Amino acid sequence: MKNSSDKEKILKLLRSSILDVDQQISLAEYRDEDIYVGNDDPVMFFAEKVSEEGGKFVYCQSEEELSLKLKSLISYRKWSNIHSFSKNLWAYLDGKGIKTSMNEEEVEVGVSLCQGIVSKTGSIIITSTQGIGTNMTHFPPILVIIATTSQIYPSYRQVLSHLPETPPKWVISIRSGKLISEEIKELYLFVTEM
């Protein structure tokens, strides 16, 4: 068993060195193995990736901490027109004392759940199964995503393998970086332990 562990370490080092040499590897070349450059923890890897691309990562140890940090951010930024993208999320936030609306006119700040997160690319996968209507045509200038650590996966394939049996009507992949500067001006990711 020790030989197999040593072999895996060597293969991982080789993969890392290949990734260091060629940073232009296309998504199609990724495999389902856990190939990471730097930190091996998917949550930390994702946090680093999103932060490098201009997003803001907020880690919470519990739901209570999540609601306190979200309330604090809303108060600090003086956000008043906050939109929940699903009825379940609206009810959940309302129960935590965070007032949002379901009115889609002139949304300044949007709050959404996600299907999963791809740590390798810093991508957030949102589907119609989060309760978001089929009429989502654009993102608000400020987007807050709420996720759990159990929703962070190394690859797209693993995220999509956790879709419900009934396929969603649509799937959107938000990748930090260019999208943040073009459509979404500010992206906040609240990730809580679960």
HELIX and SHEET records of a PDB file:
HELIX    1   1 LYS A    2  VAL A   21  1                                  20    
HELIX    2   2 LEU A   27  GLU A   29  5                                   3    
HELIX    3   3 PRO A   42  GLU A   52  1                                  11    
HELIX    4   4 GLU A   63  ARG A   77  1                                  15    
HELIX    5   5 LYS A   87  GLY A   95  1                                   9    
HELIX    6   6 SER A  128  GLN A  130  5                                   3    
HELIX    7   7 THR A  149  GLN A  151  5                                   3    
HELIX    8   8 TYR A  156  LEU A  160  1                                   5    
HELIX    9   9 LYS A  178  GLU A  182  1                                   5    
SHEET    1   A 5 LYS A  56  CYS A  60  0                                        
SHEET    2   A 5 GLU A 186  THR A 192  1                                        
SHEET    3   A 5 ILE A 142  THR A 148  1                                        
SHEET    4   A 5 VAL A 109  LEU A 113  1                                        
SHEET    5   A 5 ILE A  82  SER A  84  1                                        
SHEET    1   B 4 ILE A 152  TYR A 153  0                                        
SHEET    2   B 4 GLY A 116  VAL A 118  1                                        
SHEET    3   B 4 SER A 123  THR A 127 -1                                        
SHEET    4   B 4 VAL A 171  ARG A 175 -1                                        
END                                                                             
